[in-house]
Amino acid sequence: MYVYDEFDRTFLAERVAEFRDQVERRLAGALSEDEFKPLRLMNGVYLQLHAYMLRVAIPYGTLSSDQLRKMAYVARKYDRGYGHFTTRQNIQFNWIKLEDLPDAMAALAEVGVHGIQTSGNCIRNVTTDQWAGATPEEVDDPRLWAEILRQYSTLHPEFSYLPRKFKIAITAAPRDRAAIKVHDIGLRLHRNAEGVPGFEVLVGGGLGRTPFIGKSIKPFLPAEHILSYVEAVMRVYNQFGRRDNIYKARIKILVHEIGAEAFAAEVEKEWEAIRDGALRLDQASIGEIRDRFIYPDFEALTDKPAELVEALKNERFATWHRNSIHRHKQPGHAIVTISLKPVGAPPGDATADQMDLIADLADQYAFREIRVGHEQNLCLPNVAQKDLPALWAALDAAGLATPNVNHISDIIACPGLDYCSLANARAIPVAQEIAKRFADLERSRGVGRLHVNISGCINACGHHHVGHIGILGVEKNGQEFYQITIGGRADEKAQIGTLLGPAVPYEQVPGLIEDIVDAYMELREGPKELFVDTVHRLGVEPFKERVYAAH
């Protein structure tokens, strides 16, 4: 956990006081909604379909138990008793009244949490791997570098009014759990042949109306140059990015139009002028940030303790253990993923009571730390294996032990037309119905790893383009229709899915998804071939023939 100082606390208190005055003026009629809009957006407040929504940043997906407990308090006191975790490692409160927003923000500020730069044409919340600092495969803890970028980018005067919003993601492991290739800037921390740590820099990734996979413009950047190089990228984008057309204003369009090589050349030219200036990081500066991260004081434990061996005789526990537990870099410890996708519930939602419970369990078993993944699940990154049986029992009693992580019912979905004023169609009910179709664990385990992503509009908040199966809501003559893509993926082999065929009406979507899965089960070369690999091997035509013949 990163420890914030008095400067951070004072800054947040002053920002809340400023916003409180703005809200009072809006309620008194001294500010119109148009005048209030840019002020609220700077604090993560949106006007949704039915109410204001507060989006709260969770930097690089890391929460303390006190912070999660405070979010539960806000959900219970000012909202409708729940929060929604997003693909950007944020949490959203969808029903807070305007007059209550300053008090809600003040409560969150007490634990160092805020909504600054969760909206607007600025650098948004920097995201990373939810297993950071715990997984044995990583080069370094990427949260260190995410925190450096967070401090650099927060209220940066040159980049507060960019052509469009800007998103950065970092991974430090061979397996990309941060989806870096579909971000404006993706950073992959690795070591060169001499063992020196540095970053591969990708630019121009993104989804939405025009999806692109990011292009590598710098295979290896020494780590001390990360800020100066990112600034060079930002300067080029700020200078050349389109401001005349909102649909062509993202950096992905600029990179596509001038080409990755030309863009890289412009960045190099800009970088040469600043690379050895004030933004170059020395070891003392890096060490100062690193020292503010508090890591667990792990016990010396061995793997497979007696408590765990005995508990594995219980088939329900063993099923959850196979699905939700991952190897930790410390012997005798584990990484635990908590599914927020129980069958029939909105994906990514957690009630105030569930948040309180998870905070209590983090205190008891996980060194007071919780993570949020872009898949809209939570994670306890540091749990002793001997404590797993007791942890499971508590989670199971609260409906938080569904063993469906990475299965077809572990669906990523945006709020859709149930909340969002931009949406064309519902996403949550579609996700719920598909999950019900695959509620049988034996069936879903037989299908294997399969990611379904649903977006209620072309803005792609559900990342449908990179779902193994992607579902996009569109509007046709006032009715909800859905386009289906297959073969997308968001990992280190990221690619955009291919359109399967014509859009289908709302009521046909769950059955069509079942048909796709049935076709996969017939076409795959054995149970070890994943859905996305079958699509890659055969293309979409065999699926299209089978699926549309049934409709």
C-alpha positions as CSV (number, residue, x, y, z in Angstrom):
1,M,0.0,0.0,0.0
2,Y,1.2,3.5,-0.8
3,V,1.1,5.9,2.2
4,Y,-0.2,9.4,1.4
5,D,1.1,12.4,3.3
6,E,-0.3,15.7,4.8
7,F,0.0,17.5,1.4
8,D,-2.4,14.9,-0.2
9,R,-4.9,15.2,2.6
10,T,-4.8,19.0,2.6
11,F,-5.2,19.1,-1.1
12,L,-8.3,16.9,-1.0
13,A,-9.9,18.8,1.8
14,E,-9.5,22.1,-0.1
15,R,-10.9,20.4,-3.3
16,V,-14.0,19.2,-1.4
17,A,-14.6,22.7,0.1
18,E,-14.3,24.2,-3.4
19,F,-16.8,21.7,-4.8
20,R,-19.2,22.3,-1.9
21,D,-19.3,26.0,-2.8
22,Q,-20.0,25.1,-6.5
23,V,-22.9,22.7,-5.5
24,E,-24.4,25.4,-3.3
25,R,-24.3,27.9,-6.1
26,R,-25.9,25.3,-8.5
27,L,-28.7,24.5,-6.0
28,A,-29.3,28.2,-5.5
29,G,-29.6,28.8,-9.2
30,A,-26.5,31.0,-9.4
31,L,-24.9,28.4,-11.8
32,S,-26.8,26.9,-14.7
33,E,-26.3,23.2,-15.5
34,D,-24.1,24.1,-18.5
35,E,-21.9,26.3,-16.2
36,F,-21.8,23.6,-13.5
37,K,-21.0,20.8,-15.9
38,P,-17.2,21.4,-16.4
39,L,-16.8,21.9,-12.6
40,R,-18.5,18.7,-11.6
41,L,-16.7,16.7,-14.3
42,M,-13.4,17.8,-12.8
43,N,-14.5,15.9,-9.7
44,G,-15.8,12.8,-11.4
45,V,-19.5,13.7,-11.3
46,Y,-21.6,12.8,-14.3
47,L,-25.3,13.4,-15.1
48,Q,-26.6,10.0,-16.0
49,L,-30.0,8.9,-17.3
50,H,-31.8,9.1,-13.9
51,A,-29.4,10.8,-11.5
52,Y,-25.9,12.1,-10.9
53,M,-23.2,9.5,-10.8
54,L,-19.9,9.8,-8.8
55,R,-16.9,8.0,-10.2
56,V,-14.2,7.5,-7.7
57,A,-10.6,6.7,-8.7
58,I,-8.8,3.6,-7.3
59,P,-5.2,4.3,-8.3
60,Y,-3.7,1.2,-10.0
61,G,-6.5,-0.8,-8.5
62,T,-5.2,-0.8,-4.9
63,L,-7.5,-0.3,-1.9
64,S,-6.9,-0.4,1.8
65,S,-9.6,-2.0,4.0
66,D,-10.3,1.4,5.5
67,Q,-10.9,2.8,2.0
68,L,-13.2,0.0,1.0
69,R,-15.1,0.3,4.3
70,K,-15.5,4.1,3.6
71,M,-16.9,3.2,0.2
72,A,-19.4,0.9,1.9
73,Y,-20.4,3.8,4.2
74,V,-21.0,6.1,1.2
75,A,-23.0,3.4,-0.6
76,R,-25.2,2.9,2.4
77,K,-25.6,6.5,3.5
78,Y,-25.8,8.4,0.2
79,D,-26.6,5.9,-2.5
80,R,-28.8,2.8,-2.7
81,G,-26.6,0.4,-0.8
82,Y,-24.1,-0.7,-3.5
83,G,-21.3,0.4,-5.7
84,H,-20.3,-0.7,-9.2
85,F,-16.6,-1.6,-10.0
86,T,-15.6,-0.7,-13.5
87,T,-13.1,-1.8,-16.2
88,R,-10.9,1.2,-15.3
89,Q,-10.4,-0.1,-11.7
90,N,-12.8,2.6,-10.4
91,I,-16.0,2.5,-8.4
92,Q,-19.2,4.3,-9.4
93,F,-22.1,5.4,-7.2
94,N,-25.1,5.8,-9.4
95,W,-27.7,7.4,-7.2
96,I,-26.2,10.1,-5.0
97,K,-28.2,13.3,-4.8
98,L,-26.6,16.5,-5.8
99,E,-26.9,18.1,-2.4
100,D,-25.2,15.0,-0.8
101,L,-22.3,14.9,-3.1
102,P,-20.0,17.2,-1.1
103,D,-20.6,15.2,2.1
104,A,-19.9,11.9,0.2
105,M,-16.7,13.4,-1.2
106,A,-15.6,14.7,2.2
107,A,-16.1,11.2,3.7
108,L,-14.0,9.6,0.9
109,A,-11.3,12.3,1.3
110,E,-10.8,11.2,4.9
111,V,-9.2,8.1,3.6
112,G,-7.4,9.6,0.6
113,V,-10.0,8.8,-2.1
114,H,-11.4,11.2,-4.7
115,G,-12.9,11.5,-8.2
116,I,-10.3,13.9,-9.6
117,Q,-9.4,13.0,-13.3
118,T,-11.9,10.2,-13.5
119,S,-13.5,12.4,-16.2
120,G,-12.6,15.1,-18.7
121,N,-10.0,15.4,-21.4
122,C,-7.0,14.6,-19.2
123,I,-4.9,11.7,-18.1
124,R,-7.3,9.3,-16.4
125,N,-6.7,6.8,-13.6
126,V,-3.5,4.9,-14.4
127,T,-4.2,1.2,-14.2
128,T,-2.2,-2.0,-13.8
129,D,-2.1,-5.7,-13.0
130,Q,-4.3,-6.5,-10.0
131,W,-1.8,-9.1,-9.0
132,A,1.0,-6.6,-8.9
133,G,3.6,-7.1,-6.1
134,A,2.3,-10.6,-5.5
135,T,2.7,-12.6,-8.6
136,P,6.1,-14.4,-9.0
137,E,6.3,-13.7,-12.7
138,E,6.8,-9.9,-12.7
139,V,10.0,-7.9,-13.2
140,D,9.1,-5.3,-10.6
141,D,6.0,-4.0,-8.9
142,P,4.3,-1.9,-11.6
143,R,2.4,0.1,-9.0
144,L,5.6,1.9,-8.3
145,W,5.7,3.3,-11.8
146,A,1.9,3.9,-11.9
147,E,2.2,6.0,-8.7
148,I,5.1,8.0,-10.3
149,L,2.9,8.6,-13.3
150,R,-0.1,9.5,-11.1
151,Q,1.9,12.2,-9.2
152,Y,3.3,13.5,-12.5
153,S,-0.1,13.7,-14.3
154,T,-2.4,14.9,-11.6
155,L,-3.5,18.4,-12.5
156,H,-0.6,18.7,-15.0
157,P,-1.2,22.2,-16.5
158,E,-0.2,21.3,-20.0
159,F,-2.3,18.1,-20.2
160,S,-5.5,19.1,-18.4
161,Y,-7.3,20.1,-21.6
162,L,-6.2,17.4,-24.1
163,P,-8.1,16.8,-27.4
164,R,-9.8,13.9,-25.7
165,K,-9.5,11.7,-22.6
166,F,-6.2,9.8,-22.2
167,K,-5.6,6.4,-20.6
168,I,-2.4,4.7,-19.5
169,A,-1.9,1.1,-18.4
170,I,1.2,-0.8,-17.2
171,T,2.1,-4.5,-16.9
172,A,5.3,-6.0,-15.6
173,A,4.5,-9.7,-16.3
174,P,4.6,-11.9,-19.4
175,R,0.8,-12.4,-19.0
176,D,-0.9,-9.1,-19.6
177,R,-3.7,-8.6,-17.1
178,A,-3.9,-4.8,-17.6
179,A,-4.9,-4.9,-21.3
180,I,-2.1,-2.5,-22.2
181,K,-2.5,-2.9,-26.0
182,V,-5.9,-1.2,-26.0
183,H,-4.8,1.9,-24.2
184,D,-3.6,5.3,-25.4
185,I,-0.2,4.5,-23.9
186,G,0.6,0.9,-22.9
187,L,3.8,0.2,-20.9
188,R,5.4,-3.2,-20.6
189,L,8.1,-3.4,-18.0
190,H,10.8,-5.9,-18.9
191,R,14.6,-6.4,-18.8
192,N,16.9,-6.1,-21.8
193,A,19.7,-8.5,-22.6
194,E,21.9,-6.9,-20.0
195,G,19.3,-7.3,-17.3
196,V,18.5,-3.6,-17.1
197,P,14.8,-2.8,-16.4
198,G,12.9,-0.6,-18.9
199,F,9.7,-0.2,-20.8
200,E,8.4,-1.2,-24.1
201,V,6.1,1.7,-25.1
202,L,3.0,1.2,-27.1
203,V,0.8,4.0,-28.4
204,G,-2.5,4.4,-30.2
205,G,-4.5,1.6,-28.7
206,G,-8.2,2.0,-27.9
207,L,-11.7,0.8,-28.4
208,G,-14.9,2.8,-28.9
209,R,-16.1,3.8,-32.4
210,T,-12.8,3.0,-34.1
211,P,-10.9,0.2,-32.3
212,F,-7.1,-0.2,-32.7
213,I,-4.4,-2.3,-31.1
214,G,-1.5,-0.2,-29.9
215,K,1.7,0.1,-31.9
216,S,5.1,-0.4,-30.3
217,I,7.2,2.8,-30.9
218,K,10.0,2.1,-28.4
219,P,11.0,-1.5,-27.7
220,F,13.2,-0.6,-24.8
221,L,13.1,2.7,-22.8
222,P,15.4,2.8,-19.7
223,A,13.1,3.2,-16.7
224,E,14.6,6.5,-15.5
225,H,13.3,8.1,-18.7
226,I,9.6,7.1,-18.3
227,L,8.3,10.6,-17.4
228,S,10.2,12.5,-20.1
229,Y,9.2,10.0,-22.8
230,V,5.5,10.0,-21.7
231,E,5.6,13.8,-21.7
232,A,7.1,13.7,-25.2
233,V,4.2,11.5,-26.4
234,M,1.7,13.8,-24.7
235,R,3.2,16.9,-26.3
236,V,3.0,15.4,-29.8
237,Y,-0.6,14.4,-29.2
238,N,-1.5,17.7,-27.7
239,Q,0.0,19.5,-30.7
240,F,-1.2,17.4,-33.5
241,G,-4.4,15.7,-32.1
242,R,-7.6,16.6,-33.8
243,R,-9.8,19.1,-31.9
244,D,-12.3,19.8,-34.7
245,N,-14.0,16.4,-34.5
246,I,-14.7,14.6,-31.2
247,Y,-14.8,11.2,-33.0
248,K,-11.3,11.7,-34.4
249,A,-9.7,13.4,-31.4
250,R,-8.1,10.3,-29.8
251,I,-4.4,9.6,-30.1
252,K,-5.2,6.3,-31.9
253,I,-6.6,8.3,-34.9
254,L,-3.5,10.4,-35.0
255,V,-1.2,7.4,-34.9
256,H,-3.3,5.7,-37.6
257,E,-3.4,8.7,-39.9
258,I,0.3,9.6,-39.8
259,G,1.6,6.1,-39.2
260,A,3.4,4.7,-36.1
261,E,6.9,5.4,-37.6
262,A,6.2,9.1,-38.3
263,F,4.6,9.4,-34.8
264,A,7.6,7.8,-33.2
265,A,9.9,10.2,-35.0
266,E,8.0,13.2,-33.8
267,V,8.2,11.8,-30.2
268,E,11.9,11.2,-30.5
269,K,12.5,14.7,-31.7
270,E,10.5,16.1,-28.7
271,W,12.1,13.7,-26.3
272,E,15.7,14.6,-27.2
273,A,15.0,18.2,-26.0
274,I,13.9,17.0,-22.5
275,R,15.3,13.6,-21.9
276,D,18.1,14.7,-19.5
277,G,16.2,17.5,-17.9
278,A,14.1,17.7,-14.7
279,L,11.9,14.8,-15.6
280,R,14.8,12.3,-15.6
281,L,14.4,10.1,-12.6
282,D,17.4,9.4,-10.4
283,Q,17.6,6.4,-8.0
284,A,16.9,8.7,-5.0
285,S,13.6,9.9,-6.5
286,I,12.5,6.3,-7.4
287,G,13.6,5.1,-4.0
288,E,11.6,7.8,-2.3
289,I,8.4,6.6,-3.9
290,R,9.2,3.0,-3.5
291,D,9.8,3.5,0.3
292,R,6.3,4.9,0.6
293,F,4.8,1.5,-0.3
294,I,4.3,-0.7,2.7
295,Y,4.6,-4.4,1.9
296,P,3.4,-7.3,4.1
297,D,5.7,-8.8,6.7
298,F,5.2,-12.3,5.5
299,E,5.5,-15.3,7.8
300,A,7.9,-18.0,6.8
301,L,5.4,-20.6,5.7
302,T,5.4,-23.7,3.5
303,D,3.1,-24.6,0.6
304,K,0.2,-27.0,1.1
305,P,-0.2,-26.8,4.9
306,A,-2.3,-29.4,6.7
307,E,-5.3,-27.0,7.0
308,L,-5.4,-26.7,3.2
309,V,-4.9,-30.4,2.5
310,E,-7.8,-31.3,4.8
311,A,-10.1,-28.6,3.4
312,L,-9.5,-29.8,-0.2
313,K,-11.4,-33.0,0.7
314,N,-14.5,-30.8,0.6
315,E,-15.5,-30.7,-3.1
316,R,-17.1,-27.3,-3.0
317,F,-14.0,-25.8,-1.5
318,A,-11.8,-27.7,-3.9
319,T,-13.8,-26.3,-6.9
320,W,-13.4,-22.8,-5.6
321,H,-9.7,-23.3,-4.9
322,R,-9.0,-24.6,-8.5
323,N,-10.8,-21.6,-9.9
324,S,-10.0,-18.6,-7.7
325,I,-6.6,-19.3,-6.2
326,H,-3.3,-18.4,-7.9
327,R,0.3,-18.9,-7.1
328,H,2.1,-16.2,-4.9
329,K,5.7,-15.3,-5.0
330,Q,6.0,-16.0,-1.2
331,P,5.8,-19.7,-0.2
332,G,2.8,-20.7,1.8
333,H,0.7,-17.8,0.4
334,A,-1.8,-17.3,-2.3
335,I,-3.6,-14.7,-4.5
336,V,-7.4,-14.9,-4.1
337,T,-9.8,-13.6,-6.7
338,I,-13.3,-12.7,-5.4
339,S,-15.9,-13.0,-8.1
340,L,-18.4,-10.2,-8.3
341,K,-20.4,-12.2,-10.8
342,P,-22.9,-14.4,-8.9
343,V,-25.4,-15.8,-11.3
344,G,-28.3,-13.4,-11.7
345,A,-26.6,-10.3,-10.3
346,P,-25.3,-7.2,-12.2
347,P,-21.6,-7.8,-13.0
348,G,-19.2,-5.8,-10.9
349,D,-21.7,-4.7,-8.3
350,A,-20.9,-5.1,-4.6
351,T,-23.3,-4.2,-1.8
352,A,-22.3,-2.1,1.2
353,D,-22.5,-5.2,3.4
354,Q,-20.3,-7.2,1.0
355,M,-17.7,-4.4,0.9
356,D,-17.7,-4.2,4.7
357,L,-17.2,-8.0,4.9
358,I,-14.4,-8.0,2.4
359,A,-12.7,-5.1,4.3
360,D,-13.0,-7.2,7.5
361,L,-11.6,-10.3,5.8
362,A,-8.7,-8.2,4.4
363,D,-8.0,-7.1,7.9
364,Q,-8.0,-10.6,9.2
365,Y,-6.4,-12.5,6.4
366,A,-4.8,-10.2,3.8
367,F,-2.7,-7.5,5.4
368,R,-5.6,-4.9,5.0
369,E,-5.2,-4.8,1.2
370,I,-7.7,-5.3,-1.6
371,R,-7.3,-5.0,-5.4
372,V,-9.7,-4.2,-8.2
373,G,-9.2,-5.9,-11.6
374,H,-10.3,-4.5,-15.0
375,E,-12.5,-7.7,-15.2
376,Q,-14.7,-6.1,-12.5
377,N,-13.7,-8.6,-9.8
378,L,-11.9,-8.0,-6.5
379,C,-8.7,-9.7,-5.3
380,L,-7.0,-10.3,-2.0
381,P,-3.4,-10.5,-3.1
382,N,-1.6,-11.7,0.0
383,V,-3.4,-14.6,1.9
384,A,-1.7,-17.4,3.8
385,Q,-2.7,-20.8,2.4
386,K,-3.6,-22.0,5.9
387,D,-6.3,-19.3,6.1
388,L,-7.9,-20.2,2.8
389,P,-10.6,-22.5,4.3
390,A,-11.8,-19.9,6.8
391,L,-11.7,-17.2,4.1
392,W,-13.8,-19.3,1.7
393,A,-16.4,-20.1,4.4
394,A,-16.9,-16.4,5.1
395,L,-17.0,-15.5,1.4
396,D,-19.4,-18.4,0.6
397,A,-21.8,-17.3,3.3
398,A,-22.0,-13.9,1.8
399,G,-22.5,-15.1,-1.8
400,L,-19.0,-14.1,-2.8
401,A,-17.4,-17.5,-3.5
402,T,-18.9,-18.2,-7.0
403,P,-16.1,-20.3,-8.7
404,N,-16.6,-18.8,-12.2
405,V,-13.5,-16.7,-12.6
406,N,-12.6,-16.6,-16.3
407,H,-15.7,-18.8,-17.2
408,I,-18.5,-17.7,-19.5
409,S,-20.6,-16.3,-16.6
410,D,-17.7,-14.1,-15.5
411,I,-19.0,-11.4,-17.8
412,I,-17.7,-7.9,-18.2
413,A,-20.6,-5.4,-18.8
414,C,-21.1,-1.7,-18.7
415,P,-24.2,-0.2,-16.9
416,G,-25.9,0.2,-20.3
417,L,-29.3,1.7,-20.8
418,D,-30.3,1.0,-17.2
419,Y,-28.2,4.0,-16.1
420,C,-26.2,5.6,-18.9
421,S,-27.6,8.4,-21.0
422,L,-25.3,7.5,-23.9
423,A,-26.4,3.9,-24.2
424,N,-28.5,2.5,-27.0
425,A,-29.3,-0.8,-25.3
426,R,-29.3,-2.6,-22.0
427,A,-26.2,-4.6,-21.0
428,I,-26.9,-5.8,-17.5
429,P,-30.0,-7.9,-18.2
430,V,-28.3,-9.5,-21.2
431,A,-25.3,-10.5,-18.9
432,Q,-27.7,-11.8,-16.3
433,E,-29.6,-14.0,-18.8
434,I,-26.4,-15.4,-20.3
435,A,-25.1,-16.2,-16.9
436,K,-28.3,-18.1,-16.0
437,R,-27.9,-20.2,-19.2
438,F,-24.5,-21.3,-18.0
439,A,-25.2,-21.5,-14.3
440,D,-24.3,-25.2,-14.2
441,L,-20.7,-25.3,-13.1
442,E,-19.9,-28.6,-14.8
443,R,-21.1,-27.1,-18.1
444,S,-19.1,-23.9,-17.7
445,R,-16.0,-25.8,-16.7
446,G,-16.4,-28.0,-19.7
447,V,-16.5,-24.9,-21.9
448,G,-13.3,-23.6,-20.3
449,R,-11.8,-20.1,-20.4
450,L,-14.2,-17.9,-22.3
451,H,-14.6,-14.1,-21.8
452,V,-17.9,-12.4,-22.7
453,N,-17.9,-8.6,-22.9
454,I,-21.0,-6.5,-23.3
455,S,-21.3,-2.8,-24.2
456,G,-24.5,-0.8,-24.3
457,C,-23.2,1.5,-27.0
458,I,-20.3,2.1,-29.3
459,N,-18.2,3.9,-26.6
460,A,-17.3,0.3,-25.5
461,C,-17.1,0.7,-21.8
462,G,-17.6,-3.0,-21.6
463,H,-14.6,-3.6,-23.9
464,H,-16.7,-5.7,-26.3
465,H,-14.2,-5.5,-29.1
466,V,-11.7,-7.6,-27.1
467,G,-14.1,-10.1,-25.7
468,H,-13.7,-13.7,-26.8
469,I,-17.4,-13.1,-27.5
470,G,-18.2,-9.4,-27.8
471,I,-21.8,-8.1,-27.6
472,L,-22.6,-4.5,-28.7
473,G,-26.0,-2.9,-28.2
474,V,-27.3,-0.8,-31.1
475,E,-30.6,0.9,-31.8
476,K,-32.7,0.0,-34.8
477,N,-36.0,1.8,-35.3
478,G,-36.4,2.4,-31.5
479,Q,-35.6,-1.3,-30.7
480,E,-32.6,-2.9,-29.0
481,F,-30.4,-5.0,-31.3
482,Y,-27.0,-6.5,-30.7
483,Q,-24.0,-7.1,-32.9
484,I,-21.9,-10.1,-32.0
485,T,-18.1,-10.4,-32.5
486,I,-15.9,-13.4,-31.8
487,G,-12.2,-13.9,-31.5
488,G,-11.2,-10.8,-29.6
489,R,-8.8,-10.8,-26.7
490,A,-7.2,-8.2,-24.3
491,D,-4.1,-10.0,-23.2
492,E,-0.5,-10.0,-24.5
493,K,-1.9,-11.4,-27.8
494,A,-4.6,-8.7,-28.0
495,Q,-6.7,-8.5,-31.1
496,I,-10.1,-7.0,-32.2
497,G,-12.9,-9.5,-32.6
498,T,-14.5,-10.1,-36.0
499,L,-18.2,-9.4,-36.7
500,L,-20.1,-12.7,-36.8
501,G,-23.2,-11.5,-38.8
502,P,-26.2,-9.3,-38.7
503,A,-27.4,-7.8,-35.4
504,V,-30.1,-9.7,-33.6
505,P,-32.9,-8.5,-31.3
506,Y,-32.6,-8.5,-27.6
507,E,-34.6,-11.6,-26.9
508,Q,-32.4,-13.7,-29.3
509,V,-29.0,-12.9,-27.8
510,P,-28.8,-15.5,-25.0
511,G,-29.8,-18.3,-27.4
512,L,-27.3,-17.1,-30.0
513,I,-24.5,-17.2,-27.4
514,E,-25.5,-20.7,-26.5
515,D,-25.3,-21.6,-30.2
516,I,-21.8,-20.1,-30.5
517,V,-20.7,-22.1,-27.5
518,D,-22.2,-25.3,-28.9
519,A,-20.5,-24.8,-32.2
520,Y,-17.2,-24.3,-30.4
521,M,-17.6,-27.5,-28.5
522,E,-18.1,-29.4,-31.8
523,L,-15.2,-27.6,-33.6
524,R,-12.5,-27.6,-31.0
525,E,-9.5,-29.9,-31.1
526,G,-10.0,-31.4,-27.7
527,P,-10.8,-29.7,-24.3
528,K,-7.5,-28.0,-24.0
529,E,-8.1,-25.8,-27.1
530,L,-9.6,-22.5,-25.8
531,F,-12.5,-20.9,-27.6
532,V,-10.4,-18.0,-28.8
533,D,-7.8,-20.4,-30.2
534,T,-10.5,-22.3,-32.1
535,V,-11.7,-19.1,-33.7
536,H,-8.1,-18.1,-34.6
537,R,-7.6,-21.5,-36.2
538,L,-10.8,-21.7,-38.2
539,G,-12.0,-18.1,-38.6
540,V,-15.6,-17.0,-38.1
541,E,-17.2,-18.8,-41.0
542,P,-17.8,-22.2,-39.4
543,F,-19.4,-20.4,-36.4
544,K,-21.5,-18.2,-38.7
545,E,-22.8,-21.1,-40.7
546,R,-23.9,-23.0,-37.6
547,V,-25.2,-20.1,-35.6
548,Y,-27.3,-18.2,-38.2
549,A,-28.7,-21.5,-39.6
550,A,-30.5,-21.8,-36.2
551,H,-32.0,-18.4,-36.3
